[in-house]
Amino acid sequence: MQTKLKILHLEEITADTELVERALKNVNIQFEKLVVDNKIAFVKALKVFNPDIILSEYKLPCFNASDALKIISQQGEKIPFILITSILCEENAIEIIKAGADDYFFKDRMFRLPYAILNAVEKNNAAQQLRKSEVLNKCILSSVNSHIAVIDESGEILTVNKAWNDFGNKNSNLTLDGIPRGSNYFDACKKGIEDGDSDAEKALAGIQSIFKKNRLNFEMEYSCHSPQNQQWFMLSAVNLGSNTNQVVISHHDINYRKIAEKNLEDTSTELRKTLSELNNILDFSLDVICTVNTNGEFVNVSAASEKIWGYKPSELIGTKFINLVLEEDVEITSKAAETIYKKIKDPTFENRYVHKSGKIIPMLWSVNWDEKQGLLYCIAKDITEKKNLEKAVKNERDQFYDMFLKAPSAVGMLKGPDHVFEMANPLYLHLIGEKNIIGKSVAEALPEVIEQGFISQLDRVYQTGESYSGTETLVKLKTQDNAPLTELYINYVYQAYRNNKGKIVGVFFFINDVTEQVVSKKKVEKSEKQYRQIVETAEEGIWLLDENSKTTFVNKKIGEMLGYSEEEMMGKTSSYFLDADGQEYAQIYLDRRKMGIAEKMELSFISKKGNRITTQVSANPIFDELGNFKGSLGMLFDITEKKHLENLLDKSNRLARIGSWEIDVIKGTVYWSDITKEIREAAPDFIPDLSIGIGHFNGEVNKKIITERLKQCIENGIPWDEELEITTFKGNLKWVRTIGEAEFVEGKCAKIYGSFQDITERKKGDSERVKMISDVVQRNSDLEQFSYIISHNLRAPTANIMGFADILQHETLTQQERKESLQGLSASVTSLDAVIKDINNILQVKNESDDKKEVIDFSRIVKDIKLSLNNLIEKHSVSISTDFTEVNEIHSLKIFVYSIFYNLIDNSIKYGKPNVPTQIEIKSKQENNKIIITFKDNGLGLDMKFKKNKIFGLYNRFHSHVEGKGMGLFIVKTQVESLGGKITLLSELNKGTEFTIVFKN
C-alpha cells in the first residue's frame, strides 16, 4: 500500500465529505482525497488521480453509484467501491452489491467506515497479487517447450500447457503426452498396455508409486516413432509442490540427444564412453526456468538451477543475472538482452555461465519479453554436451596434426627408402636451423650427417622394422650458412611405420635436444669434485644417511671423531655408533626427519676405542622432487670438551645454588636453567613466561621492585642486584638473590640475562641473628627491670625490716613504741612479700610452655571477663562491643590470651573519664596471614609526647587518682611477645586509647 491512501469521493454535499474526513482522521489514517460530483469529473479522476478506493453517494442529480460501477467495469478496472448514503432500501442495497460494490454505510453510522476502507483496499491488493501470480505461472508454462500436465490421484488431467495441446493436435492424441485436458491419463496408459506398449506399463507404475508415496519422483525415456519421423521423449513426474494429491507430468523432447548418440556411433571408443557419461548426466538434468526484471535481477528461478549452476533458487532470487555470466560474454549478453527488450532480435542466444564451483557452463537461452509485467521469461538449457561433442569432433580431426606441432620433442616422418621428409614439427626445424626440408631426402637436406652414421641407422630400421635409439649422442649440424658446425647432444628414437597392409613405408623419428643437460652434467661432475674437496677438508663432520638411516657418506672429520675408516662406517645405521640413550631414541629421530623436521640436538657417540664423544648435531631431512623422503644430512661438531667444562660449571652452580635465566625481549621468550627451575620448585619440562616469573615474587613490594628493575633495564640498560622473597610453585617461601643485565643491539634491548641464587639459608641465619640480638636486648631490658625491682622495691622493705629489728632490740622501748615497731615490721614484710610475688608472676609469664596451647574463642573470653568484672562494669556504666566476624579464634596459650584481654579491658574501665560512660570496642581481622586485634576506648588517654617510651615499663603509672602498681601493661606486653606477637598503641590526652596486637596466624 502507498504511504497515503488515495480516496475518490463521489459526493455533492460538502458537509458529508467533511463528515467522512473526520471519521478517517479519528483513527489516524493517512489519506489524499479528491471529491467529484459528476460523470465527466469522475471519469477523468479514474485516469489522472488513480484512486486506491472509491466512496460514493447512492444517487446524485445527474449521476449515481450504479453508473459509476458500470464505468469502472467497462474500463476493466477493479477498484474497491463503498456506498455512503442517507437512505437506502434493502432491494437497492442488494442491487448495488451485485453491481460490484464492496460495502455500504449510512451517513449516521460511519464509525466502522475507516476499518471497512482498510479491509477493502487490503483485500483488493491481495487479489491483484494473486492475479499477477496466475499470469506469471501461465506465462512460464506457455514458454516451456516441454509438454506439461497436472493429474489427480484418479488420473484425471486437470490442466495442460500450450506445448501439450499443440503436440496432441499434431499427433491425434495417440501418445501419452497428447491426451487432452479432462481425459484420464491412467486410462490412456492402460489402453497402451492392452496394445502391448511396455512404456505405458512402466509409466503407469512409476506415476502411481508417487501417489503411494513410495518415491519422490519418477523419470523414464520412451520412443514415439511415426512412419515419417523417429522421436524420443523423457517422461518426468513429481508432486505438485507440497500437494501430494496431484502430480505434475512433463514430457521432454530428447530427440536431439538421441540423434546425436546415433550419429556418434562411428566415433572412437573413448569418445563414445565420454558421450555416454555426458548423456547420463543430461538424463538427470532439467532446464532452468526463470524470470528477470528490468533491473536484470532474478525474480523467479526453478530448482534446476542447483543442478546446472550449483546455486539454489533462494541464492539467486534478487541477484543480477549478469553476475553469473563469464566475463568474456558479459558484453554480448547485455547486447542480446537489450535487443530482446526492443523486440528487434530473435529471442534465442548462447552464452557461458560460471558455475558455483568455478567451472564454465555453456547455455542456450530462449527468452520472451512481457512488456506489461516488465519481465523476461527465460528457459536456459545446458548445452555442455553439445559443445563437448563439437570440441571432440574437432579434436579428433586435429589430433594427428597437433601431435607434430605441439609435441615437446622434435618429431617428423620420413617416407620411402631414401628417407624423404614428409612432415617435421617446428621444434625439429628450429633444431636444424629452420631449413626448407619437406620433399627432400635426409642426405640432400642434411649432408653433414652422412659421415656421422645416422643414415645407415635409418636404412637398418627401414629394412628390418626394428627400432633404434641413442642416448646423449653427439651430432654436428650446419645450422647457419658460412658458420662452423654446431655440436648438439641428442636422445633419439627411429621407429618404422607401416601401411594398412603391414608393409614398411617410412620411419618416424623422435628427438630430444639434451645439449644443455649434458653440458650441465659435465659442469656438475666438475663441481662435485670441487665440493668433495671442500667436504673432505671441512672442520665439521658431515654424515649422509639414506631413508633407512644407513650411512651412505661420511667425510674424514667424522672418521677422526669416532676413530673409524669410511669403509667401516658405510652401510651401518647411525644407531650403531650412538650411546645407549641415543639408540633408544634413534627411531624417533628418523620419524621426525620423515616428517620434514630439521633440528639441532646434542648426541653422544661411542668411538672405536670406547670413548664417549659428545656432539652438536644439525640434522636436516632430504626429499626428492616428488616429495619422497630419501634420507638426512647431519653436520656434527665435537663439543666433548665444551660439555665437560659446562658440567663442571653446572656442579659449581649447584653447590652455590646459582641458576641462570634469559629473556629474549624481541621474541618474548623466557629461559630458566635447571637450577633456576629447582629453586622455584618448577617441573623440569616447565616452559616459563615473563608474567609467571614476576607473579611468583612474594607480596606487592617484591613484585613492584622486580617490575621496576626490569623496566629500567629494558629502557636504560641499568643492571640490578636485589635480594627478594618469592613463592615457589609448591607454595613455599624462599629468599633469592636475582642479578640482571641487558644486551643491546642497535640501540634497543634485545636480551636480558642473569643469575638466580637461593639465599634462604643465609636469610634465615640473618633473621636468627637479628632475633638473637633482639632477645639479648630484651634480656638486658629485663635485667634492668629486675635490677630496678631489686634496687628500689626490695631495698626499701629490707631496710625497713632491718631498721625495725634494730629498734626492737632496745630494752628501753615502751609498750606503745614496741607495738608500733612491730606493726611497721609487719607492713615491711608484707611489702617484701608482694614484690617477691610480682617477680614470680613475671618469671611465670616468661616460662610458660607451648605444650598448653589450644584453640581459643575470642567471644567466649570476652563473655567470661564480663562476668568477672560485672560489678565494675555496672558501676561505671561500661559498654563493650565486639566484632569477631572475620576471625573469632586463635591457637595459643589460653591463660595468656585471657590475661591480655582482662588487663586491657580492666585498664579501659579504670582510666575512664569521670561521669562519662566508658565505651570499649574490640575487633579482629585477618591480613597477610596475620591476626590483628584492636582494643579502643574513650577514656582519659595519654600524652604520647612525654609518656611514649615508658608506657609498657614496670611500675610505671600515669594517673595517680587510680589505685595500682604499674605492672598491667608490662605483663600484657611480656605475654604478647612471649606468644610471638607485637603490641602498639595510639593515644591522645582526653580522647581515648587504641591498642593493636598482631599475632602470626
C-alpha positions, 0 to 999 in steps of 0.5 A: 500500500502507498504511504497515503491512501488515495480516496475518490469521493463521489459526493455533492454535499460538502458537509458529508465529505467533511463528515467522512474526513473526520471519521478517517482522521479519528483513527489516524489514517493517512489519506489524499482525497479528491471529491467529484460530483459528476460523470465527466469529473469522475471519469477523468479522476479514474485516469489522472488521480488513480484512486486506491478506493472509491466512496460514493453517494447512492444517487446524485442529480445527474449521476449515481453509484450504479453508473459509476460501477458500470464505468469502472467495469467497462474500463476493466478496472477493479477498484474497491467501491463503498456506498455512503448514503442517507437512505437506502432500501434493502432491494437497492442495497442488494442491487448495488452489491451485485453491481460490484460494490464492496460495502455500504454505510449510512451517513449516521453510522460511519464509525466502522467506515475507516476499518471497512476502507482498510479491509477493502483496499487490503483485500483488493491488493491481495487479489491483484497479487494473486492475479499477477501470480496466475499470469506469471505461472501461465506465462512460464508454462506457455514458454516451456517447450516441454509438454506439461500436465497436472493429474489427480490421484484418479488420473484425471488431467486437470490442466495442460500447457500450450506445448501439450495441446499443440503436440496432441493436435499434431499427433491425434492424441495417440501418445501419452503426452497428447491426451487432452485436458479432462481425459484420464491419463491412467486410462490412456496408459492402460489402453497402451498396455492392452496394445502391448506398449511396455512404456505405458506399463512402466509409466503407469507404475512409476506415476502411481508409486508417487501417489503411494508415496513410495518415491519422490519422483519418477523419470523414464525415456520412451520412443514415439516413432511415426512412419515419417519421423523417429522421436524420443521423449523423457517422461518426468513426474513429481508432486505438485509442490507440497500437494501430494494429491496431484502430480505434475507430468512433463514430457521432454523432447530428447530427440536431439540427444538421441540423434546425436548418440546415433550419429556418434556411433562411428566415433572412437571408443573413448569418445563414445564412453565420454558421450555416454557419461555426458548423456547420463548426466543430461538424463538427470538434468532439467532446464532452468526456468526463470524470470528477470526484471528490468533491473536484470535481477532474478525474480523467479528461478526453478530448482534446476538451477542447483543442478546446472549452476550449483546455486539454489533458487533462494541464492539467486532470487534478487541477484543480477543475472549478469553476475553469473555470466563469464566475463568474456560474454558479459558484453554480448549478453547485455547486447542480446538482452537489450535487443530482446527488450526492443523486440528487434532480435530473435529471442534465442542466444548462447552464452557461458555461465560460471558455475558455483564451483568455478567451472564454465557452463555453456547455455542456450537461452530462449527468452520472451519479453512481457512488456506489461509485467516488465519481465523476461521469461527465460528457459536456459538449457545446458548445452555442455554436451553439445559443445563437448561433442563439437570440441571432440569432433574437432579434436579428433580431426586435429589430433594427428596434426597437433601431435607434430606441432605441439609435441615437446620433442622434435618429431617428423616422418620420413617416407620411402627408402631414401628417407624423404621428409614428409612432415617435421614439427617446428621444434625439429626445424628450429633444431636444424636451423629452420631449413626448407626440408619437406620433399627432400631426402635426409642426405640432400637436406642434411649432408653433414650427417652422412659421415656421422652414421645416422643414415645407415641407422635409418636404412637398418630400421627401414629394412628390418622394422626394428627400432633404434635409439641413442642416448646423449649422442653427439651430432654436428649440424650446419645450422647457419650458412658460412658458420662452423658446425654446431655440436648438439647432444641428442636422445633419439628414437627411429621407429618404422611405420607401416601401411594398412597392409603391414608393409614398411613405408617410412620411419618416424623419428623422435628427438630430444635436444639434451645439449644443455643437460649434458653440458650441465652434467659435465659442469656438475661432475666438475663441481662435485669434485670441487665440493668433495674437496671442500667436504673432505677438508671441512672442520665439521663432520658431515654424515649422509644417511639414506631413508633407512638411516644407513650411512651412505657418506661420511667425510674424514672429520667424522672418521677422526671423531669416532676413530673409524675408516669410511669403509667401516662406517658405510652401510651401518645405521647411525644407531650403531655408533650412538650411546645407549640413550641415543639408540633408544631414541634413534627411531624417533629421530628418523620419524621426525626427519620423515616428517620434514623436521630439521633440528639441532640436538646434542648426541653422544657417540661411542668411538672405536676405542670406547670413548664417549664423544659428545656432539652438536648435531644439525640434522636436516631431512632430504626429499626428492622432487616428488616429495619422497623422503630419501634420507638426512644430512647431519653436520656434527661438531665435537663439543666433548670438551665444551660439555665437560667444562659446562658440567663442571660449571653446572656442579659449581652452580649447584653447590652455590645454588646459582641458576641462570635465566634469559629473556629474549625481549624481541621474541618474548621468550623466557629461559630458566636453567635447571637450577633456576627451575629447582629453586622455584620448585618448577617441573623440569619440562616447565616452559616459563613466561615473563608474567609467571616469573614476576607473579611468583615474587612474594607480596606487592613490594617484591613484585613492584621492585622486580617490575621496576628493575626490569623496566629500567633495564629494558629502557636504560640498560641499568643492571640490578642486584636485589635480594627478594622473597618469592613463592615457589610453585609448591607454595613455599617461601624462599629468599633469592638473590636475582642479578640482571643485565641487558644486551643491546643491539642497535640501540634497543634491548634485545636480551636480558640475562642473569643469575638466580641464587637461593639465599634462604639459608643465609636469610634465615641465619640473618633473621636468627641473628637479628632475633638473637640480638633482639632477645639479648636486648630484651634480656638486658631490658629485663635485667634492668627491670629486675635490677630496678625491682631489686634496687628500689622495691626490695631495698626499701622493705629490707631496710625497713625490716632491718631498721625495725629489728634494730629498734626492737632490740632496745630494752628501753622501748615502751609498750606503745613504741614496741607495738608500733615497731612491730606493726611497721615490721609487719607492713615491711614484710608484707611489702617484701612479700608482694614484690617477691610475688610480682617477680614470680608472676613475671618469671611465670609469664616468661616460662610458660610452655607451648605444650598448653596451647589450644584453640581459643574463642575470642567471644567466649573470653570476652563473655567470661571477663564480663562476668568477672568484672560485672560489678565494675562494669555496672558501676561505671556504666561500661559498654563493650562491643565486639566484632569477631566476624572475620576471625573469632579464634586463635591457637595459643596459650589460653591463660595468656590470651585471657590475661591480655584481654582482662588487663586491657579491658580492666585498664579501659574501665579504670582510666575512664573519664569521670561521669562519662560512660566508658565505651570499649570496642574490640575487633579482629581481622585477618591480613597477610596471614596475620591476626590483628586485634584492636582494643579502643576506648574513650577514656582519659588517654595519654600524652604520647609526647612525654609518656611514649617510651615508658608506657609498657615499663614496670611500675610505671603509672600515669594517673595517680587518682587510680589505685595500682602498681604499674605492672598491667601493661608490662605483663600484657606486653611480656605475654604478647611477645612471649606468644610471638606477637607485637603490641602498639598503641595510639593515644591522645590526652582526653580522647581515648586509647587504641591498642593493636596486637598482631599475632602470626596466624 
